[in-house]
Amino acid sequence: MNTDFVNLTADNLANEHLCCIIRSKKPHQGIDAKRKWLSDRLNEGHVFRKLNERATVFIEYAPLETAWVPITGDNYYYLYCLWVSGSHKGKGYGKSLMEYCLADAKEKGKSGICMLGAKKQKSWLSDQSFAKKFGFKVVDTTHNGYELLALSFDGTKPKFAQTVKKQEIESKELTIYYDMQCPYIFQNIEMIKQYCETNDVPVSFIQVDTLQKAKELPCVFNNWGVFYNGNFETVNLIDAACLKRILKK
């Protein structure tokens, strides 16, 4: 197991591989947008720690107070993403990254760590069964199966913002809330735009570009949220087949 990890900083951000599956050496708008988003977050205490090679082995977390999610709580870290893929699976990298986050939280006197989960594991969300092995427990839920998991060091508990509980909006057309944290978001938006233009489907894209907007979102949010007919559908990035299923409802 390679134990050479690196944390992104303002000094190395421009040159480090960002660890997602995108491998292109050519300029990529999604990756460029991710770098810009990160450059604005690092001075807020945001942590992006990665294996020091071109691999998908990383953890990303931030103080809950400045994390772009509709979750409230004091003195917590919010775990956005813990991802190990391909040949690196099963070698202890996930454990090492989680232990780093736990040690960092304790060293900084945090009350705990929380993350988004669901009763049934969903793609694009970190593995909650893995997190539960470290003591994470469900501390809040939504009516449609999403869960807030937390590992508390002092007995306090974070919770979903009240706006999350309803998970409805007034607009009936396809509506997508997004930020540029994930490199895949840019290309997913382009695919949806093209599909909707071809099929005459009205669509609204709402960019979450401030912390206040993120904290007041009408749905659970891990940088993406899809609504249709006024109802929340998913936090998952979607392909054309999934979009068709949503529009048939």
Secondary structure, DSSP 8 states (H G I E B T S, - for coil): ----EEE--TTTTTTS---SS---SS--HHHHHHHHHHHHHGGGT-EEEEESSSSSEEEEEEEGGGSSSSEE-SSEEEEEEEEE-GGGTTSSHHHHHHHHHHHHHHHTT-SEEEEEEESS--TTS--HHHHHTTT-EEEEE-TTSEEEEEEESSS---EE-HHHHH-B-S--SEEEEE-SSSTTHHHHHHHHHHHHHHTT--EEEEE--SHHHHHT-SS--SSEEEEETTEEEESS---HHHHHHHHT-
